[in-house]
Amino acid sequence: MKELNKWISEKWKSVEVRYRIKKILKESRTDFQHMMLVDTHQYGKMLVLDGIVQTAEKDEFIYHEMMAHVPMLSHPNPQKVLIIGGGDGGVLREVLRYDSVEKATIIEIDSEVVSTCQEHLPFISNGAFDDRRTNLIIGDGADYIQKTDARYDVIIVDSPDPIGPAQALFSEQFYQDIYNALRSTGIIVRQTGSLHMQSEEQGQEYKLLKDIFRWT
């Protein structure tokens, strides 16, 4: 494939970030979103969903380690973990570092995200999907959490921004369902975007969470 000297952009209300790319490794319209897998000059391989960067080879560890280790180290004995989203497998990889974990369930709505990351970004999951403790479900996280009878020690919501299929993962009903699915000592952590680029989103989610959970 010929090397490209072109740029892709990620835009917010008043800020635009541009990435120079070498190659488009894959581009498709899945059942849920527009997906691109590109090879960039600065960040290596990068997953982009609906125009928003989800993860990149060079700096993925910053996000995945913080998302996983803060709640996992805060819990006295995390045995059952639920990850909603996170189809790249990075959070799953970090969760499975804990010997206390007996089962890690990951529910991802878009199977193409999982297969694309397994093919082009296998170093992110690093074999985590093959771990005997992993239970991968392809389905709707909001629907799953509303119906499940399982109870979890840690729930990590590794979702995209609140557009498209992810909108249901930012609702009061969703957070109430998570509360009901947590054990008495349970912990939830979720991504809420950039404090600088998406401050409104941060405030809205904090208000919803603090009205339901004892400590936020």
GROMACS elastic network, one bead per residue, 0.5 to 0.9 nm:
[ bonds ]
;  ai    aj funct       b0    kb
    1     4     6  0.89130   500
    1    23     6  0.74611   500
    1    24     6  0.89360   500
    1    25     6  0.89055   500
    2    22     6  0.84456   500
    2    23     6  0.74273   500
    3    21     6  0.84540   500
    3    22     6  0.50841   500
    3    23     6  0.56345   500
    3    24     6  0.89648   500
    4     7     6  0.87690   500
    4    20     6  0.87364   500
    4    21     6  0.64684   500
    4    23     6  0.55517   500
    4    24     6  0.81443   500
    5    20     6  0.69170   500
    5    21     6  0.64400   500
    5    22     6  0.61753   500
    5    23     6  0.84590   500
    6    19     6  0.84396   500
    6    20     6  0.57210   500
    6    21     6  0.58253   500
    6    22     6  0.74259   500
    6    23     6  0.88611   500
    7    18     6  0.62755   500
    7    19     6  0.53782   500
    7    21     6  0.57515   500
    7    22     6  0.89006   500
    7    40     6  0.89932   500
    8    17     6  0.84776   500
    8    18     6  0.56358   500
    8    19     6  0.53885   500
    8    20     6  0.65711   500
    8    21     6  0.72434   500
    8    51     6  0.85163   500
    9    16     6  0.66514   500
    9    17     6  0.56493   500
    9    19     6  0.63426   500
    9    20     6  0.89299   500
    9    51     6  0.74638   500
    9    52     6  0.85392   500
   10    15     6  0.85492   500
   10    16     6  0.57648   500
   10    17     6  0.51981   500
   10    18     6  0.63224   500
   10    19     6  0.82874   500
   10    51     6  0.60860   500
   10    52     6  0.58124   500
   10    53     6  0.71855   500
   11    14     6  0.77360   500
   11    15     6  0.60221   500
   11    17     6  0.63861   500
   11    18     6  0.85711   500
   11    51     6  0.81036   500
   11    52     6  0.79797   500
   12    15     6  0.51909   500
   12    16     6  0.61751   500
   12    17     6  0.86490   500
   12   197     6  0.66062   500
   12   198     6  0.80552   500
   13    16     6  0.83121   500
   13   197     6  0.77924   500
   13   198     6  0.87900   500
   14   197     6  0.83337   500
   15   197     6  0.75824   500
   19    40     6  0.68389   500
   19    41     6  0.78863   500
   19    42     6  0.77333   500
   19    43     6  0.86372   500
   20    39     6  0.89123   500
   20    40     6  0.58589   500
   20    41     6  0.60455   500
   20    42     6  0.76074   500
   21    24     6  0.75925   500
   21    38     6  0.66999   500
   21    39     6  0.57070   500
   21    41     6  0.57337   500
   21    42     6  0.83866   500
   21    44     6  0.88566   500
   22    38     6  0.75044   500
   22    39     6  0.54360   500
   22    40     6  0.54148   500
   22    41     6  0.63118   500
   23    26     6  0.89222   500
   23    37     6  0.87796   500
   23    38     6  0.57187   500
   23    39     6  0.51531   500
   23    40     6  0.72226   500
   24    27     6  0.70486   500
   24    36     6  0.72759   500
   24    37     6  0.62078   500
   24    39     6  0.63992   500
   24    40     6  0.89313   500
   25    36     6  0.76358   500
   25    37     6  0.53553   500
   25    38     6  0.52264   500
   25    39     6  0.68079   500
   25    45     6  0.87268   500
   25   120     6  0.82172   500
   26    35     6  0.78627   500
   26    36     6  0.56499   500
   26    38     6  0.69247   500
   26   116     6  0.82972   500
   27    34     6  0.76524   500
   27    35     6  0.56589   500
   27    37     6  0.63853   500
   27    38     6  0.84518   500
   28    33     6  0.85176   500
   28    34     6  0.60442   500
   28    35     6  0.54071   500
   28    36     6  0.66600   500
   29    32     6  0.75708   500
   29    33     6  0.58750   500
   29    35     6  0.61279   500
   29    36     6  0.88569   500
   30    33     6  0.53715   500
   30    34     6  0.61935   500
   30    35     6  0.69949   500
   30   110     6  0.76398   500
   30   111     6  0.89041   500
   30   112     6  0.68994   500
   30   113     6  0.88011   500
   31    34     6  0.86891   500
   31   110     6  0.74847   500
   31   112     6  0.88228   500
   32   109     6  0.81721   500
   32   110     6  0.67831   500
   32   164     6  0.74863   500
   32   165     6  0.65584   500
   33    49     6  0.66347   500
   33    50     6  0.60253   500
   33   110     6  0.85606   500
   33   164     6  0.73790   500
   33   165     6  0.80177   500
   34    48     6  0.82269   500
   34    49     6  0.57118   500
   34    51     6  0.76950   500
   35    47     6  0.74809   500
   35    48     6  0.58866   500
   35    50     6  0.64236   500
   35    51     6  0.80905   500
   35   112     6  0.87639   500
   35   113     6  0.79767   500
   36    46     6  0.81524   500
   36    47     6  0.60161   500
   36    48     6  0.50834   500
   36    49     6  0.64750   500
   36    50     6  0.83591   500
   36    51     6  0.82952   500
   37    45     6  0.70004   500
   37    46     6  0.57357   500
   37    48     6  0.63077   500
   37    49     6  0.88519   500
   37   116     6  0.80133   500
   37   117     6  0.86639   500
   37   120     6  0.79529   500
   38    44     6  0.82074   500
   38    45     6  0.56358   500
   38    46     6  0.53352   500
   38    47     6  0.66931   500
   38    48     6  0.78836   500
   39    42     6  0.89994   500
   39    43     6  0.79435   500
   39    44     6  0.54222   500
   39    46     6  0.61811   500
   40    43     6  0.56580   500
   40    45     6  0.59572   500
   40    46     6  0.69581   500
   41    44     6  0.61456   500
   41    45     6  0.87821   500
   42    58     6  0.80473   500
   43    46     6  0.70943   500
   43    56     6  0.59980   500
   43    57     6  0.60404   500
   43    59     6  0.71386   500
   44    56     6  0.65227   500
   44    57     6  0.52148   500
   44    58     6  0.59857   500
   45    55     6  0.85310   500
   45    56     6  0.56674   500
   45    57     6  0.52628   500
   45    58     6  0.79819   500
   45   120     6  0.79299   500
   45   121     6  0.73568   500
   46    53     6  0.71442   500
   46    54     6  0.75418   500
   46    55     6  0.58030   500
   46    57     6  0.63405   500
   46    58     6  0.89366   500
   46   121     6  0.85312   500
   47    52     6  0.84898   500
   47    53     6  0.60114   500
   47    54     6  0.55316   500
   47    55     6  0.54745   500
   47    56     6  0.63854   500
   47    88     6  0.88925   500
   47   113     6  0.88695   500
   47   117     6  0.80892   500
   47   121     6  0.88286   500
   48    51     6  0.57910   500
   48    52     6  0.52843   500
   48    54     6  0.55942   500
   48    55     6  0.75343   500
   49    52     6  0.52847   500
   49    53     6  0.64562   500
   49    54     6  0.67082   500
   49   160     6  0.81063   500
   50    53     6  0.84899   500
   50   163     6  0.87803   500
   50   164     6  0.86802   500
   52   160     6  0.82959   500
   52   161     6  0.82730   500
   53    56     6  0.77718   500
   54    88     6  0.89959   500
   54   160     6  0.71739   500
   55    59     6  0.78059   500
   55    60     6  0.56436   500
   55    63     6  0.84817   500
   55    88     6  0.80472   500
   56    59     6  0.59628   500
   56    60     6  0.53944   500
   56   121     6  0.88447   500
   57    60     6  0.58388   500
   57    61     6  0.84874   500
   57   121     6  0.75456   500
   57   123     6  0.83793   500
   57   124     6  0.76709   500
   58    61     6  0.79337   500
   59    62     6  0.58333   500
   59    63     6  0.76519   500
   60    63     6  0.56501   500
   60    64     6  0.62457   500
   60    65     6  0.84714   500
   60    90     6  0.76884   500
   60   124     6  0.77099   500
   61    64     6  0.51044   500
   61    65     6  0.55912   500
   61    66     6  0.81571   500
   61    90     6  0.77149   500
   61   124     6  0.84090   500
   62    65     6  0.57009   500
   62    66     6  0.63502   500
   62    67     6  0.86884   500
   63    66     6  0.54344   500
   63    67     6  0.60981   500
   63    68     6  0.86484   500
   63    90     6  0.87603   500
   63    91     6  0.85395   500
   64    67     6  0.51692   500
   64    68     6  0.61504   500
   64    69     6  0.83840   500
   64    90     6  0.56256   500
   64    91     6  0.50347   500
   64    92     6  0.86535   500
   64    93     6  0.85554   500
   64    94     6  0.71028   500
   65    68     6  0.53219   500
   65    69     6  0.56932   500
   65    70     6  0.80621   500
   65    90     6  0.82518   500
   65    91     6  0.71231   500
   65    94     6  0.64089   500
   65    95     6  0.89287   500
   66    69     6  0.55914   500
   66    70     6  0.59109   500
   66    71     6  0.86497   500
   67    70     6  0.64339   500
   67    71     6  0.74072   500
   67    91     6  0.68532   500
   67    94     6  0.89169   500
   67   156     6  0.73829   500
   67   157     6  0.88930   500
   67   158     6  0.80342   500
   67   189     6  0.70868   500
   67   190     6  0.75642   500
   67   191     6  0.77428   500
   68    71     6  0.60971   500
   68    72     6  0.61014   500
   68    73     6  0.85290   500
   68    91     6  0.58184   500
   68    92     6  0.80980   500
   68    94     6  0.60768   500
   68    95     6  0.59350   500
   68   156     6  0.74760   500
   68   189     6  0.84746   500
   69    73     6  0.56235   500
   69    74     6  0.80873   500
   69    94     6  0.72798   500
   69    95     6  0.74070   500
   70    73     6  0.54987   500
   70    74     6  0.60944   500
   70    75     6  0.88469   500
   70   189     6  0.86118   500
   71    75     6  0.62879   500
   71   154     6  0.69335   500
   71   155     6  0.86571   500
   71   156     6  0.83439   500
   71   187     6  0.64463   500
   71   188     6  0.73085   500
   71   189     6  0.67923   500
   72    75     6  0.54716   500
   72    76     6  0.82291   500
   72    77     6  0.82755   500
   72    78     6  0.64307   500
   72    95     6  0.73078   500
   72    98     6  0.81630   500
   72   154     6  0.71197   500
   72   187     6  0.85474   500
   73    76     6  0.73314   500
   73    77     6  0.87114   500
   73    78     6  0.85194   500
   74    77     6  0.89650   500
   74   187     6  0.82353   500
   75    78     6  0.58967   500
   75   153     6  0.76495   500
   75   154     6  0.77997   500
   75   185     6  0.76230   500
   75   186     6  0.75299   500
   75   187     6  0.72584   500
   76   185     6  0.86464   500
   77   100     6  0.64021   500
   77   101     6  0.82286   500
   77   153     6  0.79574   500
   78    81     6  0.70467   500
   78    98     6  0.82248   500
   78   100     6  0.60533   500
   78   101     6  0.59211   500
   78   102     6  0.84738   500
   78   152     6  0.84255   500
   78   153     6  0.54415   500
   78   154     6  0.65781   500
   78   186     6  0.86123   500
   79    98     6  0.88687   500
   79    99     6  0.86625   500
   79   100     6  0.53817   500
   79   102     6  0.50991   500
   79   103     6  0.66215   500
   79   104     6  0.82772   500
   79   152     6  0.78876   500
   79   153     6  0.64637   500
   79   154     6  0.82781   500
   80   100     6  0.87754   500
   80   101     6  0.60701   500
   80   102     6  0.60582   500
   80   103     6  0.51554   500
   80   104     6  0.60357   500
   80   105     6  0.79515   500
   80   151     6  0.77008   500
   80   152     6  0.50937   500
   80   153     6  0.54476   500
   80   154     6  0.67959   500
   80   155     6  0.87684   500
   81    95     6  0.79233   500
   81   101     6  0.73176   500
   81   102     6  0.84138   500
   81   103     6  0.64304   500
   81   105     6  0.62379   500
   81   106     6  0.83949   500
   81   151     6  0.89808   500
   81   152     6  0.56658   500
   81   153     6  0.59641   500
   81   155     6  0.58071   500
   81   156     6  0.78034   500
   82   103     6  0.85235   500
   82   104     6  0.58496   500
   82   106     6  0.58498   500
   82   107     6  0.78604   500
   82   152     6  0.66293   500
   82   153     6  0.82501   500
   82   154     6  0.63937   500
   82   156     6  0.62560   500
   82   157     6  0.83249   500
   83    86     6  0.67913   500
   83    91     6  0.77769   500
   83    92     6  0.73581   500
   83   104     6  0.74530   500
   83   105     6  0.61700   500
   83   107     6  0.63501   500
   83   108     6  0.85110   500
   83   141     6  0.89640   500
   83   154     6  0.84621   500
   83   155     6  0.58586   500
   83   157     6  0.58773   500
   83   158     6  0.68504   500
   84    87     6  0.86617   500
   84   105     6  0.84277   500
   84   106     6  0.59050   500
   84   107     6  0.51110   500
   84   108     6  0.63933   500
   84   109     6  0.88879   500
   84   140     6  0.87775   500
   84   141     6  0.57186   500
   84   142     6  0.85481   500
   84   155     6  0.76296   500
   84   156     6  0.62814   500
   84   158     6  0.58563   500
   84   159     6  0.68046   500
   84   169     6  0.89573   500
   85    88     6  0.86100   500
   85   106     6  0.70405   500
   85   107     6  0.58762   500
   85   109     6  0.71512   500
   85   110     6  0.88626   500
   85   141     6  0.73070   500
   85   156     6  0.85479   500
   85   157     6  0.63807   500
   85   160     6  0.78668   500
   86    89     6  0.57499   500
   86    90     6  0.69874   500
   86    91     6  0.65441   500
   86    92     6  0.76059   500
   86   106     6  0.74769   500
   86   107     6  0.79444   500
   86   108     6  0.67354   500
   86   114     6  0.86856   500
   86   156     6  0.89378   500
   86   157     6  0.78379   500
   86   158     6  0.50534   500
   86   159     6  0.65787   500
   86   160     6  0.88455   500
   87    90     6  0.80903   500
   87    91     6  0.89916   500
   87    92     6  0.89182   500
   87   106     6  0.79194   500
   87   107     6  0.78736   500
   87   108     6  0.56183   500
   87   109     6  0.84092   500
   87   110     6  0.78107   500
   87   111     6  0.80039   500
   87   112     6  0.89270   500
   87   113     6  0.58551   500
   87   115     6  0.86702   500
   87   117     6  0.76222   500
   87   158     6  0.86572   500
   88    91     6  0.81551   500
   88    92     6  0.86488   500
   88   113     6  0.68690   500
   88   114     6  0.58911   500
   88   115     6  0.87695   500
   88   116     6  0.84317   500
   88   117     6  0.54039   500
   88   118     6  0.74478   500
   88   121     6  0.76644   500
   88   122     6  0.84180   500
   88   124     6  0.66628   500
   88   125     6  0.64434   500
   89    92     6  0.50670   500
   89    93     6  0.60647   500
   89    94     6  0.88435   500
   89   106     6  0.86996   500
   89   114     6  0.78185   500
   89   117     6  0.81061   500
   89   118     6  0.85765   500
   89   122     6  0.87180   500
   89   124     6  0.62267   500
   89   126     6  0.80280   500
   89   127     6  0.88043   500
   89   128     6  0.68187   500
   89   129     6  0.72192   500
   90    93     6  0.50899   500
   90    94     6  0.65704   500
   90    95     6  0.88075   500
   90   123     6  0.87988   500
   90   124     6  0.51516   500
   90   125     6  0.50556   500
   90   126     6  0.81401   500
   90   128     6  0.83952   500
   91    94     6  0.52343   500
   91    95     6  0.61759   500
   91    96     6  0.86764   500
   91   124     6  0.88974   500
   91   125     6  0.80396   500
   91   156     6  0.83558   500
   91   158     6  0.78987   500
   92    95     6  0.50986   500
   92    96     6  0.61898   500
   92    97     6  0.89065   500
   92   104     6  0.74219   500
   92   105     6  0.87340   500
   92   106     6  0.75209   500
   92   125     6  0.70338   500
   92   128     6  0.64007   500
   92   129     6  0.79488   500
   92   134     6  0.82458   500
   93    96     6  0.54536   500
   93    97     6  0.69012   500
   93   124     6  0.75791   500
   93   125     6  0.54231   500
   93   126     6  0.67331   500
   93   127     6  0.77570   500
   93   128     6  0.51952   500
   93   129     6  0.82913   500
   94    97     6  0.54069   500
   94    98     6  0.79127   500
   94   125     6  0.87989   500
   94   128     6  0.87863   500
   95    98     6  0.61294   500
   95   101     6  0.76519   500
   95   104     6  0.77029   500
   96    99     6  0.72875   500
   96   100     6  0.88466   500
   96   101     6  0.66354   500
   96   103     6  0.88189   500
   96   104     6  0.75236   500
   96   128     6  0.73101   500
   96   131     6  0.82523   500
   96   133     6  0.80248   500
   96   134     6  0.84694   500
   97   100     6  0.89271   500
   97   101     6  0.83139   500
   98   101     6  0.57298   500
   99   102     6  0.77934   500
  101   104     6  0.70308   500
  101   133     6  0.77751   500
  102   133     6  0.60651   500
  102   134     6  0.89225   500
  103   132     6  0.83937   500
  103   134     6  0.60953   500
  103   135     6  0.72120   500
  104   133     6  0.59024   500
  104   135     6  0.60816   500
  104   136     6  0.84303   500
  105   133     6  0.82236   500
  105   134     6  0.58994   500
  105   136     6  0.59359   500
  105   137     6  0.73874   500
  106   134     6  0.74231   500
  106   135     6  0.61925   500
  106   136     6  0.50077   500
  106   137     6  0.61294   500
  106   138     6  0.84179   500
  107   135     6  0.83633   500
  107   136     6  0.60130   500
  107   138     6  0.56974   500
  107   139     6  0.61172   500
  107   140     6  0.72114   500
  107   141     6  0.59611   500
  107   144     6  0.81945   500
  108   111     6  0.69394   500
  108   113     6  0.82591   500
  108   114     6  0.78198   500
  108   136     6  0.78140   500
  108   137     6  0.64630   500
  108   138     6  0.51058   500
  108   139     6  0.57873   500
  108   140     6  0.68878   500
  108   141     6  0.69019   500
  109   113     6  0.86592   500
  109   137     6  0.82610   500
  109   138     6  0.53627   500
  109   140     6  0.50463   500
  109   141     6  0.69520   500
  109   165     6  0.83110   500
  110   113     6  0.55926   500
  110   114     6  0.71569   500
  110   138     6  0.67715   500
  110   139     6  0.74297   500
  110   140     6  0.87304   500
  111   114     6  0.52561   500
  111   115     6  0.63279   500
  111   116     6  0.85533   500
  111   138     6  0.61638   500
  111   139     6  0.85106   500
  112   115     6  0.50633   500
  112   116     6  0.57632   500
  112   117     6  0.82883   500
  113   116     6  0.52477   500
  113   117     6  0.60666   500
  113   118     6  0.84660   500
  114   117     6  0.53316   500
  114   118     6  0.60929   500
  114   119     6  0.86494   500
  115   118     6  0.50292   500
  115   119     6  0.61581   500
  115   120     6  0.86276   500
  116   119     6  0.51184   500
  116   120     6  0.59819   500
  116   121     6  0.75265   500
  117   120     6  0.52258   500
  117   122     6  0.61410   500
  117   123     6  0.89739   500
  117   124     6  0.79568   500
  117   125     6  0.83001   500
  118   121     6  0.56933   500
  118   123     6  0.83431   500
  118   124     6  0.84311   500
  118   125     6  0.75703   500
  119   122     6  0.61425   500
  120   123     6  0.86618   500
  121   124     6  0.58270   500
  121   125     6  0.77891   500
  121   126     6  0.89742   500
  122   125     6  0.57567   500
  122   126     6  0.58806   500
  122   127     6  0.75551   500
  123   127     6  0.79731   500
  124   127     6  0.85784   500
  124   128     6  0.88999   500
  125   128     6  0.52234   500
  125   129     6  0.69399   500
  126   129     6  0.81696   500
  127   130     6  0.54796   500
  127   131     6  0.68168   500
  128   131     6  0.52332   500
  128   132     6  0.88662   500
  128   133     6  0.89462   500
  128   134     6  0.72589   500
  129   132     6  0.83267   500
  129   133     6  0.88598   500
  129   134     6  0.60970   500
  129   135     6  0.80524   500
  129   136     6  0.73995   500
  130   133     6  0.84307   500
  130   134     6  0.70435   500
  131   134     6  0.54836   500
  131   135     6  0.88390   500
  132   135     6  0.80959   500
  137   140     6  0.89319   500
  138   141     6  0.88888   500
  139   143     6  0.80876   500
  139   144     6  0.74869   500
  140   143     6  0.53571   500
  140   144     6  0.61334   500
  140   145     6  0.87459   500
  140   165     6  0.86382   500
  141   145     6  0.61059   500
  141   146     6  0.85343   500
  141   168     6  0.87490   500
  141   169     6  0.75839   500
  142   145     6  0.54277   500
  142   146     6  0.62955   500
  142   147     6  0.88657   500
  142   166     6  0.89207   500
  142   168     6  0.63365   500
  142   169     6  0.61043   500
  142   173     6  0.88538   500
  142   174     6  0.60996   500
  142   177     6  0.83090   500
  143   146     6  0.52624   500
  143   147     6  0.64194   500
  143   148     6  0.86440   500
  143   174     6  0.88210   500
  144   147     6  0.53759   500
  144   148     6  0.58652   500
  145   148     6  0.54496   500
  145   149     6  0.85977   500
  145   150     6  0.88828   500
  145   174     6  0.75963   500
  145   177     6  0.59670   500
  145   178     6  0.63606   500
  145   180     6  0.87468   500
  145   181     6  0.70142   500
  146   149     6  0.88649   500
  146   173     6  0.85679   500
  146   174     6  0.74355   500
  146   176     6  0.88254   500
  146   177     6  0.53494   500
  146   178     6  0.78276   500
  146   180     6  0.86666   500
  146   181     6  0.84091   500
  147   177     6  0.85668   500
  148   151     6  0.82203   500
  148   181     6  0.74579   500
  149   181     6  0.72963   500
  150   181     6  0.64886   500
  150   182     6  0.84836   500
  151   180     6  0.80286   500
  151   182     6  0.52094   500
  151   183     6  0.55715   500
  151   186     6  0.88181   500
  152   155     6  0.66583   500
  152   181     6  0.62318   500
  152   183     6  0.56366   500
  152   186     6  0.66229   500
  152   187     6  0.85528   500
  153   181     6  0.89818   500
  153   182     6  0.60852   500
  153   183     6  0.57041   500
  153   184     6  0.82482   500
  153   185     6  0.67818   500
  153   187     6  0.63441   500
  153   188     6  0.85554   500
  154   182     6  0.73049   500
  154   183     6  0.85473   500
  154   185     6  0.89239   500
  154   186     6  0.55873   500
  154   188     6  0.58021   500
  154   189     6  0.80469   500
  155   178     6  0.77646   500
  155   181     6  0.87762   500
  155   182     6  0.76052   500
  155   186     6  0.78302   500
  155   187     6  0.63643   500
  155   189     6  0.65496   500
  155   190     6  0.83686   500
  156   187     6  0.84351   500
  156   188     6  0.57740   500
  156   189     6  0.50276   500
  156   190     6  0.57340   500
  156   191     6  0.85718   500
  157   169     6  0.82243   500
  157   188     6  0.76349   500
  157   189     6  0.62693   500
  157   191     6  0.66391   500
  158   189     6  0.85305   500
  158   190     6  0.60832   500
  158   191     6  0.60268   500
  159   162     6  0.82991   500
  159   166     6  0.66279   500
  159   169     6  0.75260   500
  159   190     6  0.77473   500
  159   191     6  0.68991   500
  159   192     6  0.87156   500
  160   163     6  0.77214   500
  160   165     6  0.89546   500
  160   166     6  0.62409   500
  160   167     6  0.89203   500
  160   191     6  0.82155   500
  160   192     6  0.88202   500
  160   193     6  0.85307   500
  161   164     6  0.86126   500
  161   166     6  0.66964   500
  161   167     6  0.77073   500
  161   170     6  0.89194   500
  161   191     6  0.85260   500
  161   192     6  0.74111   500
  161   193     6  0.68211   500
  162   165     6  0.79779   500
  162   166     6  0.52561   500
  162   168     6  0.77772   500
  162   169     6  0.73756   500
  162   170     6  0.65237   500
  162   192     6  0.89502   500
  162   201     6  0.86627   500
  163   166     6  0.56750   500
  163   167     6  0.52211   500
  163   168     6  0.89466   500
  164   167     6  0.59652   500
  164   168     6  0.87899   500
  165   168     6  0.68919   500
  165   169     6  0.83916   500
  166   169     6  0.54199   500
  166   170     6  0.74534   500
  167   170     6  0.56857   500
  167   171     6  0.74346   500
  168   171     6  0.57380   500
  168   173     6  0.85624   500
  168   174     6  0.69579   500
  169   172     6  0.88497   500
  169   173     6  0.88556   500
  169   174     6  0.59476   500
  169   175     6  0.79974   500
  170   173     6  0.85788   500
  170   174     6  0.67644   500
  170   175     6  0.76473   500
  170   205     6  0.71792   500
  170   208     6  0.88449   500
  171   174     6  0.52101   500
  171   175     6  0.65607   500
  171   176     6  0.87738   500
  171   205     6  0.84984   500
  171   208     6  0.78732   500
  172   175     6  0.52527   500
  172   176     6  0.62128   500
  172   177     6  0.86528   500
  172   205     6  0.89499   500
  172   208     6  0.60589   500
  172   209     6  0.79827   500
  172   212     6  0.85910   500
  173   176     6  0.50802   500
  173   177     6  0.61604   500
  173   178     6  0.86484   500
  174   177     6  0.51251   500
  174   178     6  0.62884   500
  174   179     6  0.87140   500
  175   179     6  0.61762   500
  175   180     6  0.86591   500
  175   208     6  0.76781   500
  175   209     6  0.68724   500
  175   212     6  0.74591   500
  175   213     6  0.88981   500
  176   179     6  0.50123   500
  176   180     6  0.63318   500
  176   181     6  0.87377   500
  176   209     6  0.87719   500
  176   212     6  0.66914   500
  176   213     6  0.87990   500
  177   180     6  0.50714   500
  177   181     6  0.63012   500
  177   182     6  0.89058   500
  178   182     6  0.63542   500
  178   188     6  0.79307   500
  179   182     6  0.54217   500
  179   183     6  0.84598   500
  179   186     6  0.85094   500
  179   188     6  0.84009   500
  179   212     6  0.74495   500
  179   213     6  0.72113   500
  180   183     6  0.80411   500
  181   186     6  0.87961   500
  182   185     6  0.75881   500
  182   186     6  0.50342   500
  182   187     6  0.72547   500
  182   188     6  0.81829   500
  183   187     6  0.84496   500
  184   187     6  0.89949   500
  191   194     6  0.87880   500
  192   195     6  0.81384   500
  192   198     6  0.79790   500
  192   199     6  0.89663   500
  192   201     6  0.65335   500
  192   202     6  0.56983   500
  192   205     6  0.72758   500
  193   196     6  0.87275   500
  193   197     6  0.75651   500
  193   198     6  0.59195   500
  193   199     6  0.81138   500
  193   201     6  0.72602   500
  193   202     6  0.71392   500
  194   197     6  0.51212   500
  194   198     6  0.51967   500
  194   199     6  0.69051   500
  194   201     6  0.86757   500
  194   202     6  0.78916   500
  195   198     6  0.56708   500
  195   200     6  0.85687   500
  195   201     6  0.85131   500
  195   202     6  0.66273   500
  196   199     6  0.57345   500
  197   200     6  0.86891   500
  198   201     6  0.53927   500
  198   202     6  0.65613   500
  199   202     6  0.50244   500
  199   203     6  0.63487   500
  199   204     6  0.87249   500
  200   203     6  0.52154   500
  200   204     6  0.62128   500
  200   205     6  0.86593   500
  201   204     6  0.51995   500
  201   205     6  0.61635   500
  201   206     6  0.85422   500
  202   205     6  0.54050   500
  202   206     6  0.61635   500
  202   207     6  0.87457   500
  203   206     6  0.51754   500
  203   207     6  0.62875   500
  203   208     6  0.87642   500
  204   207     6  0.53286   500
  204   208     6  0.64021   500
  204   209     6  0.87425   500
  205   208     6  0.51297   500
  205   209     6  0.60672   500
  205   210     6  0.85379   500
  206   209     6  0.51552   500
  206   210     6  0.59934   500
  206   211     6  0.85620   500
  206   216     6  0.74872   500
  207   210     6  0.53688   500
  207   211     6  0.63303   500
  208   211     6  0.55192   500
  208   212     6  0.68854   500
  208   213     6  0.89716   500
  209   212     6  0.53939   500
  209   213     6  0.59364   500
  209   215     6  0.88416   500
  209   216     6  0.66135   500
  210   213     6  0.53737   500
  210   214     6  0.69818   500
  210   215     6  0.69028   500
  210   216     6  0.53981   500
  211   214     6  0.80547   500
  211   216     6  0.89810   500
  212   215     6  0.89088   500
  212   216     6  0.89626   500
  213   216     6  0.63467   500
